[in-house]
Amino acid sequence: MNKFIVFLFLISGLSFGQDFSVHSHNDYAQDVPFWKAFSAGCGSIEADIILQNGKLMVAHNVPDIKAVNTFENLYLKPLQVIMNSELYEAFDLQILIDLKTAAEPTMKVLMTQLEKYPELINSNNTAKAISFVISGNRPDAEQYGNYPSYINFDYKKVDAWPVNMDKVALVSLPFYKYTRWNGKGRLTSGDEKNLKTVIDQIHAKGKKVRFWATPDSKTAWFTLSTLGIDFINTDEPFRCNAYLETLSDRLVEIVENDESKFKMASAKFQQPAVILMVGDGTGLAQISAGILSQRAPLNLSRIKSLGLIKTASADDFTTDSAAGGTALATGKKTNNRYIGLDADGRELKTIFDAAEAANYSTGIVTTDAITGATPSSFYAHVADRDSSENIGDYLKKSKLDIFVAGGKKSFKNTTWENREIVKDLSEIANMADDRVGFFGADGGMPFITEGRGDYLPQATMEALNFLEKKNKPFALLIENGHIDGSGHANKAKALAAEVRDFDKAIGLVMDYVDSHPETLLIITADHETGGVTLPHGTKNEMEIQFHSNDHTGILVPLFAYGKGAEKLQGIYENTEVYDRMLEYIKANK
């Protein structure tokens, strides 16, 4: 609940462990005054009051006064409720009171009312702290010391400071005095300097600062939060608090160089190979997040052949991974949840079937379970992607030369025929068996930010070395399934880290292609996840926003490298990825 609230006849300043709080400007204009701002998490709430017939009425102008909207009804009684209720534990709330009528008579009535609520005016040193701050038609600064300790003031100047500085709670200034910025784009460097100068000047006096008449949008809230402003002004307390409360979760640090420690060995044999790398859930924004979160260029940045892929399934505008994976693996659109089946439920030949018929070895590397929707689209045929047992039966019968994945729990009582299951990735290099497998986890692997380590680049290297050693053509699928997972979970830091980790594997494969020029590398996605945008950033961090926790219909990028890469430029359906791989296999037996 609210941790920091200040009332200046504004309620200001709920703090969520940040260096700023949200101020509900003109709070009385909300459809539910006080409660909306308080439940949203505002640390400061504003109320304009007018003395009329001995009563303190809440309104901006006399014509707006409604008989029931007294300051006591709208604010003091609700404050008494939260103070006495066990439902609300700790908060620090500022109430900013903007006097619209003459200071002396209005203050006299105000203090009389406040003293009827001793639990409110004596709360400063308690877990539930409420501060009352007077703005608007304040008494002369010389008179501040004449008022009781529970009354403090909002000051309006920075060129002359009052003698009674201990009675000043904050300084409020008009935003337009320092900039005409409308909240779109960015502040000019000159305006930013002007604002920071005055903010630093106020902070040097040990006082908090608020600007009024500020733009009211996500861009504005982000920008104001970076300037050191203590109370961010808003007429949208729920949206503003929701945005700022989670901002730190969406900020991603820009790293210098997240490079792989693994290197591909020199080529021992030359043979054709087609390698498909799938960044599950990776749209252009996810690629951008990886590129922009690292100062050194990503390996992807070296690729010149690019395309865009349309991802709709046979029965939906937005595909799932089963239909998306099947389109890549078979060249046919199918229904969501179908794996390796056409829209009428008939089994489809996969690119691995075509490869094996052409005497190619085949393999899968993934951070997902081996029975996950994308990898299983290359060897299984089921009408429901969650049919792990049936999918597992197809794996046991498959001709895959190698798989490296999670998903061990689905095969705990399995006796493998003609396949050695190794216990450590490093064992693969020494395997003489025709077919090997490795399980890195019972389910899917953890996120890179949660301890997966170098699994994907190492698995990629081991699989390439294993397949090259066979001295025959091969087709290999390499998937990072956790870019999708970070989109579903709206984990910004994980998303950027997953793209960079995927790029480490991409770099190894590109090195392989460079030493094996007959190889075709295709990098793409089955769909985009999360509706990701990158709206804001600084020199050291950037913000990743999610507009969904599900898949979207946004086109996804394709990168091609090596032999035949030029044939994959343009905009086309996801099924054409299969067509180009099949074309390659037929031409390179």
C-alpha positions in Angstrom: 0.0 0.0 0.0 1.1 3.6 0.0 4.4 4.1 1.7 4.8 7.9 1.4 2.0 10.4 1.2 2.1 14.1 1.7 -0.8 16.5 1.8 -0.2 20.1 0.7 -3.8 20.5 0.2 -2.5 18.3 -2.4 -1.8 14.9 -1.2 1.8 14.3 -2.3 4.4 11.7 -2.3 3.8 7.9 -1.9 7.2 6.3 -2.2 7.9 2.9 -3.5 11.6 2.7 -2.7 12.2 5.2 -5.5 13.7 8.7 -5.3 10.4 10.3 -6.3 6.7 10.1 -5.5 3.5 10.7 -7.4 1.4 13.8 -6.7 -2.3 13.6 -7.4 -2.9 17.1 -8.8 -6.4 18.6 -8.3 -7.3 15.3 -6.7 -10.8 16.6 -5.9 -11.6 16.5 -9.6 -11.2 12.7 -9.7 -14.4 10.6 -9.8 -13.4 9.2 -6.4 -11.4 11.9 -4.5 -8.7 10.7 -2.1 -9.4 7.0 -2.4 -8.4 6.7 -6.0 -5.1 8.4 -5.5 -4.4 6.6 -2.2 -5.2 3.2 -3.6 -3.1 4.0 -6.7 -0.1 4.6 -4.4 0.3 8.3 -4.6 2.6 9.9 -2.0 1.0 13.3 -2.3 -2.6 14.4 -2.8 -3.8 17.9 -3.6 -7.0 19.6 -2.5 -8.0 23.1 -3.3 -10.1 24.6 -0.5 -12.5 27.6 -0.3 -13.8 29.1 2.9 -17.5 29.7 2.5 -19.9 30.4 5.3 -17.5 29.1 7.9 -17.0 25.8 6.0 -14.0 24.6 4.1 -15.3 23.5 0.7 -13.2 21.6 -1.8 -13.3 23.2 -5.3 -11.2 25.2 -7.7 -13.7 28.0 -8.1 -16.8 29.1 -6.2 -19.2 28.0 -9.0 -17.8 24.5 -8.7 -18.7 24.0 -5.1 -21.0 21.1 -4.1 -22.6 21.1 -0.7 -21.3 17.6 0.2 -17.7 18.3 -0.9 -16.3 19.6 2.3 -12.7 19.1 3.1 -13.7 17.1 6.1 -15.9 14.7 4.1 -13.5 14.2 1.2 -10.2 14.1 3.1 -10.1 14.2 6.9 -12.6 11.5 7.4 -11.0 9.1 4.9 -7.6 9.9 6.5 -9.1 9.0 9.9 -10.3 5.7 8.4 -6.8 4.7 7.1 -5.1 5.8 10.2 -7.4 3.7 12.5 -7.7 0.6 10.2 -5.4 -2.4 10.4 -5.8 -2.9 6.6 -3.3 -0.1 6.0 0.0 -0.6 7.7 2.8 1.9 6.9 2.7 5.0 4.7 4.2 8.4 4.5 1.6 10.7 3.0 1.7 14.4 2.1 -1.6 16.4 1.8 -1.1 19.5 -0.2 -3.8 22.1 0.7 -4.1 24.9 -1.9 -5.9 27.8 -0.2 -8.2 29.7 -2.7 -9.4 32.2 -0.1 -7.6 34.6 2.2 -4.9 33.0 4.2 -5.7 34.1 7.8 -9.4 33.3 8.1 -9.0 30.1 6.0 -6.1 28.9 8.1 -8.0 29.6 11.3 -10.9 27.4 10.3 -8.5 24.8 8.9 -6.5 24.4 12.2 -9.8 24.2 14.1 -10.8 21.3 11.9 -7.5 19.6 12.0 -7.3 19.7 15.8 -10.5 17.6 15.9 -8.3 14.8 14.5 -5.3 14.4 16.9 -4.3 11.1 15.4 -3.7 12.9 12.1 -1.8 15.9 13.3 0.4 13.9 15.7 1.4 11.1 13.2 4.7 12.4 12.0 6.8 10.0 14.1 4.6 7.0 13.5 4.5 4.2 10.9 1.5 6.0 9.4 2.8 9.5 8.8 0.7 12.3 7.4 2.1 15.7 6.6 -0.1 18.8 5.9 1.5 21.3 3.6 -0.1 24.7 2.7 0.0 26.1 -0.8 -1.9 28.8 -2.7 -2.8 31.9 -0.6 -0.3 31.2 2.1 0.5 33.6 5.0 3.6 35.7 4.5 6.7 33.7 5.0 7.6 35.7 8.1 4.5 34.3 9.7 5.3 30.6 9.1 6.8 30.2 12.6 3.5 31.2 14.2 1.8 28.1 13.0 1.8 24.7 14.9 4.3 22.0 14.1 1.8 19.9 12.1 1.5 22.8 9.6 4.2 23.3 6.9 4.3 25.3 3.7 4.9 25.0 0.0 7.3 27.7 -1.1 7.3 29.4 -4.5 10.7 31.1 -4.9 14.3 30.2 -5.4 15.8 33.6 -5.4 14.9 34.6 -1.8 14.6 32.1 1.0 12.5 32.7 4.2 13.9 32.9 7.7 11.7 30.0 8.8 13.2 27.4 6.4 12.3 24.5 8.8 8.6 25.3 8.0 9.1 24.8 4.3 8.2 21.3 3.2 8.8 21.6 -0.5 9.2 24.1 -3.3 6.6 24.1 -6.2 7.4 25.9 -9.4 5.7 26.4 -12.8 7.2 24.1 -15.4 6.7 26.6 -18.2 9.1 29.0 -16.5 12.0 26.7 -17.4 10.8 24.9 -20.5 8.0 24.8 -23.1 8.5 21.1 -23.6 5.1 19.4 -24.4 6.0 15.9 -23.2 6.8 14.6 -26.7 10.2 13.8 -27.9 13.0 14.9 -25.6 13.9 18.0 -23.6 16.5 20.2 -25.3 19.9 20.1 -23.6 19.5 23.7 -22.6 16.1 23.1 -21.0 17.3 20.1 -19.2 20.3 22.1 -17.8 17.9 24.8 -16.6 15.7 22.3 -14.8 18.6 20.5 -13.2 20.1 23.7 -12.0 17.0 24.8 -10.2 16.4 21.3 -8.8 20.0 21.1 -7.5 19.5 24.6 -6.0 16.4 23.5 -4.1 18.0 20.2 -3.0 21.0 22.1 -1.7 18.6 23.7 0.8 17.5 20.3 1.9 14.0 20.8 0.4 11.9 18.7 -2.0 10.7 20.0 -5.4 7.6 19.7 -7.5 6.8 21.3 -10.8 3.2 22.1 -11.7 1.7 22.4 -15.2 3.9 19.6 -16.4 3.1 17.3 -19.4 1.1 14.2 -18.3 2.2 11.2 -20.3 4.6 8.2 -20.0 7.3 10.0 -21.8 6.9 13.0 -19.4 6.8 10.7 -16.3 10.0 8.9 -17.5 11.8 12.2 -18.2 10.7 13.8 -14.9 11.8 10.8 -12.9 15.3 11.1 -14.3 15.7 14.7 -13.3 15.6 14.3 -9.6 12.1 15.8 -9.1 10.7 14.6 -5.8 6.9 14.8 -6.6 5.8 14.0 -10.1 2.6 15.9 -10.9 -0.3 14.0 -12.6 -4.0 14.1 -13.2 -3.9 10.3 -13.9 -2.8 8.8 -10.6 -3.5 5.2 -11.5 -1.7 5.2 -14.8 1.2 7.3 -13.5 1.8 5.1 -10.4 1.4 1.9 -12.4 4.0 3.1 -14.8 6.5 4.5 -12.3 6.2 1.8 -9.7 7.4 -0.8 -12.2 9.8 1.4 -14.1 12.9 -0.1 -12.4 11.8 -3.6 -13.6 11.7 -2.4 -17.2 15.1 -0.5 -17.1 17.9 -2.5 -18.7 21.5 -1.6 -18.1 23.6 -1.1 -21.3 26.6 -3.5 -21.1 30.0 -3.1 -22.8 30.4 -6.5 -24.5 28.6 -9.7 -23.5 30.7 -11.9 -25.7 31.0 -15.7 -25.6 34.0 -17.4 -24.1 33.7 -20.3 -26.6 35.4 -20.4 -30.0 34.8 -22.7 -32.9 37.7 -25.0 -33.9 39.2 -24.9 -37.3 37.4 -26.8 -40.0 38.2 -30.5 -40.2 35.8 -31.4 -43.0 33.8 -29.5 -45.6 30.2 -30.6 -46.1 26.9 -28.9 -46.9 24.8 -27.8 -43.9 21.6 -25.9 -43.3 21.2 -24.4 -39.9 18.0 -22.8 -38.7 18.2 -20.7 -35.6 14.9 -19.7 -34.0 14.6 -17.0 -31.4 11.2 -17.9 -30.1 9.1 -14.8 -29.7 11.7 -12.5 -31.3 10.3 -9.5 -33.2 12.3 -6.5 -34.4 11.9 -4.8 -31.0 13.5 -7.8 -29.3 16.4 -7.6 -31.8 16.7 -3.9 -31.1 16.8 -4.6 -27.3 19.7 -6.9 -27.8 21.6 -4.5 -30.1 20.9 -1.4 -28.0 21.7 -3.0 -24.6 25.3 -3.7 -25.6 27.8 -1.1 -26.7 29.8 -3.5 -28.8 28.1 -4.6 -32.0 26.1 -7.9 -31.9 27.2 -10.7 -34.3 23.8 -10.2 -36.0 24.9 -6.7 -37.0 27.4 -8.3 -39.5 24.6 -9.9 -41.5 23.5 -8.1 -44.7 20.7 -10.3 -46.0 17.5 -9.5 -44.2 13.8 -10.2 -44.6 10.5 -10.0 -42.8 8.2 -12.9 -42.1 4.4 -13.0 -41.8 3.4 -15.5 -39.0 -0.4 -15.9 -39.0 -1.6 -19.5 -38.5 -4.2 -21.3 -40.6 -7.0 -20.6 -38.1 -5.9 -17.4 -36.4 -4.4 -14.0 -37.0 -1.9 -14.7 -34.2 0.0 -17.9 -34.3 1.1 -20.0 -31.3 4.5 -21.8 -31.3 3.1 -25.1 -32.5 1.6 -23.7 -35.7 4.5 -21.3 -36.1 7.1 -24.1 -35.7 5.1 -26.4 -38.0 5.1 -23.7 -40.7 8.9 -23.4 -40.5 9.4 -27.2 -40.3 6.9 -28.3 -43.0 6.2 -25.4 -45.3 2.4 -25.6 -44.5 0.2 -23.3 -42.4 -1.7 -25.2 -39.8 -4.0 -24.6 -36.8 -2.8 -23.4 -33.5 -1.8 -26.2 -31.1 -1.2 -28.6 -34.1 2.3 -30.0 -34.4 3.5 -31.6 -37.7 -0.1 -31.8 -39.0 -1.9 -29.8 -41.6 -5.1 -27.9 -40.9 -7.1 -31.1 -41.7 -5.1 -33.2 -39.2 -3.0 -35.1 -41.8 0.7 -35.8 -41.0 3.2 -33.6 -42.8 6.7 -34.3 -43.9 9.3 -32.1 -42.1 12.5 -30.6 -43.3 14.3 -33.2 -41.2 12.5 -36.0 -43.1 13.7 -34.4 -46.4 17.2 -34.0 -45.0 17.5 -37.6 -43.7 16.2 -38.8 -47.1 19.1 -36.9 -48.6 21.6 -38.6 -46.2 21.9 -35.6 -44.0 22.4 -35.9 -40.2 19.9 -33.9 -38.1 20.0 -32.3 -34.7 18.2 -30.0 -32.3 19.6 -27.7 -29.6 17.1 -25.7 -27.5 16.8 -24.0 -24.1 13.2 -25.4 -24.0 12.1 -28.9 -23.2 12.7 -31.2 -26.2 9.0 -31.8 -26.2 8.3 -28.0 -26.5 6.2 -26.8 -29.4 9.0 -25.5 -31.6 11.5 -28.3 -31.4 8.8 -31.0 -31.6 7.4 -29.5 -34.8 10.5 -30.9 -36.5 10.0 -34.6 -35.5 6.4 -35.1 -34.1 2.8 -35.2 -35.4 0.2 -34.5 -32.7 -3.0 -32.4 -32.6 -2.2 -30.9 -29.2 1.1 -29.4 -28.3 0.6 -30.4 -24.6 0.6 -34.1 -25.5 4.1 -34.5 -24.1 3.9 -38.3 -23.8 2.9 -38.8 -27.4 5.5 -36.3 -28.5 8.1 -38.2 -26.5 7.2 -41.4 -28.3 8.0 -39.7 -31.6 11.3 -38.5 -30.2 12.3 -42.0 -29.2 11.5 -43.2 -32.7 13.2 -40.3 -34.4 16.4 -40.4 -36.4 17.8 -37.3 -34.8 21.6 -37.7 -34.5 21.8 -35.3 -31.6 19.5 -33.4 -29.3 20.5 -31.0 -26.5 17.5 -29.7 -24.5 15.6 -29.7 -21.3 12.6 -32.0 -20.6 14.2 -34.9 -18.8 11.2 -35.5 -16.6 9.2 -36.8 -19.6 11.7 -39.6 -20.1 12.7 -40.7 -16.6 11.7 -44.4 -17.2 12.8 -44.5 -20.8 15.1 -47.1 -22.2 16.8 -45.5 -25.2 17.6 -47.7 -28.2 20.5 -46.7 -30.4 21.1 -43.5 -28.5 23.5 -42.6 -25.7 22.3 -40.1 -23.2 25.3 -38.2 -21.8 25.3 -36.5 -18.4 27.5 -33.6 -19.2 27.7 -31.4 -22.3 31.5 -31.8 -22.6 31.0 -35.6 -23.1 29.5 -35.0 -26.5 32.9 -34.2 -28.1 34.2 -37.6 -27.3 31.1 -39.6 -28.3 31.6 -42.3 -31.0 27.9 -43.2 -31.0 25.8 -42.3 -34.0 23.1 -40.8 -31.9 23.4 -38.9 -28.6 21.2 -36.8 -26.3 21.6 -34.5 -23.4 19.1 -33.2 -20.9 20.1 -30.0 -19.2 17.0 -29.8 -16.9 13.9 -31.7 -15.9 11.8 -29.0 -17.7 12.9 -26.1 -19.7 16.2 -24.5 -18.8 16.2 -21.5 -16.5 16.4 -17.9 -17.8 20.0 -16.6 -18.4 19.4 -14.1 -15.6 18.5 -17.0 -13.3 21.6 -19.2 -13.7 21.5 -20.9 -17.1 25.1 -19.8 -17.7 26.8 -20.7 -21.0 24.5 -23.6 -21.8 23.3 -22.3 -25.2 26.6 -21.3 -26.8 28.3 -24.4 -25.4 25.5 -26.7 -26.6 25.7 -25.0 -30.0 29.5 -25.5 -30.2 29.2 -29.2 -29.1 26.5 -30.0 -31.6 28.3 -28.4 -34.5 31.5 -30.3 -33.6 29.6 -33.5 -33.2 27.9 -33.2 -36.6 31.0 -32.0 -38.4 32.9 -35.0 -37.2 30.5 -37.3 -39.1 31.8 -35.8 -42.3 28.4 -35.7 -44.0 25.8 -33.0 -44.6 23.6 -32.0 -41.8 20.5 -30.0 -40.8 20.4 -28.4 -37.4 17.8 -26.5 -35.4 19.0 -24.2 -32.6 16.4 -22.4 -30.5 16.4 -19.9 -27.7 12.9 -20.5 -26.3 13.4 -18.0 -23.4 13.1 -14.8 -25.4 9.5 -15.9 -25.7 9.4 -16.7 -22.0 10.6 -13.3 -21.1 8.0 -11.7 -23.3 5.2 -13.8 -21.7 6.5 -12.9 -18.2 7.2 -9.2 -19.2 10.8 -9.5 -17.9 12.7 -6.7 -19.5 16.2 -7.5 -18.1 15.8 -11.2 -19.0 14.6 -10.3 -22.5 17.7 -8.2 -23.4 20.0 -10.8 -21.8 18.3 -13.7 -23.7 18.8 -11.9 -27.0 22.5 -11.3 -26.2 22.9 -14.9 -25.2 21.2 -16.0 -28.5 23.7 -13.8 -30.3 26.6 -15.6 -28.7 25.3 -18.8 -30.2 24.8 -16.9 -33.5 28.4 -15.8 -33.5 29.6 -19.3 -33.1 27.5 -20.5 -36.0 28.6 -17.6 -38.2 32.2 -18.5 -37.4 31.3 -22.1 -38.5 29.8 -20.8 -41.7 32.9 -18.7 -42.4 35.1 -21.8 -42.3 32.5 -23.9 -44.1 31.3 -21.7 -47.0 28.9 -24.4 -48.3 26.7 -23.7 -45.2 23.4 -21.8 -45.2 22.4 -20.1 -41.9 18.9 -18.8 -41.4 17.9 -16.9 -38.2 14.3 -16.0 -37.6 11.4 -16.4 -35.2 8.0 -18.2 -35.0 6.2 -15.1 -33.8 6.7 -12.0 -31.6 5.8 -12.1 -27.9 5.0 -9.2 -25.6 4.2 -6.4 -28.0 7.6 -5.0 -27.1 8.6 -1.3 -27.6 11.7 0.7 -26.5 10.3 4.1 -25.8 13.0 5.7 -23.6 16.6 5.5 -22.7 19.7 7.2 -21.4 23.4 6.8 -22.0 23.5 3.9 -19.5 20.1 2.2 -19.6 17.0 1.9 -21.7 13.4 1.1 -21.0 11.6 -1.9 -22.4 7.8 -1.7 -22.4 5.4 -4.6 -22.9 2.0 -4.1 -24.3 0.9 -7.7 -24.0 1.9 -10.9 -22.2 1.0 -13.0 -25.2 2.0 -13.5 -28.9 1.2 -10.7 -31.4 0.8 -10.7 -35.2 3.8 -8.4 -35.8 6.1 -9.4 -38.6 9.4 -11.0 -37.4 12.8 -10.4 -38.9 14.9 -13.0 -40.8 18.6 -12.9 -41.2 20.4 -15.1 -43.7 24.2 -15.8 -43.9 26.3 -18.1 -46.1 25.5 -20.0 -49.3 22.2 -18.8 -50.8 21.5 -16.1 -48.3 20.5 -13.7 -51.0 17.4 -15.8 -51.8 15.9 -15.0 -48.4 15.6 -11.3 -48.8 12.2 -9.6 -48.9 8.8 -10.0 -47.2 7.1 -13.4 -47.3 5.2 -16.1 -45.4 6.9 -18.2 -42.8 6.3 -21.3 -44.9 8.8 -20.0 -47.4 11.6 -20.6 -44.9 11.0 -24.3 -45.4 10.9 -23.9 -49.2 14.4 -22.3 -49.2 15.8 -25.0 -46.9 14.4 -27.7 -49.0 15.7 -26.0 -52.1 19.2 -26.0 -50.5 19.1 -29.7 -49.5 18.0 -30.8 -53.0 20.9 -28.7 -54.5 23.5 -29.9 -52.0 23.2 -33.6 -51.4 
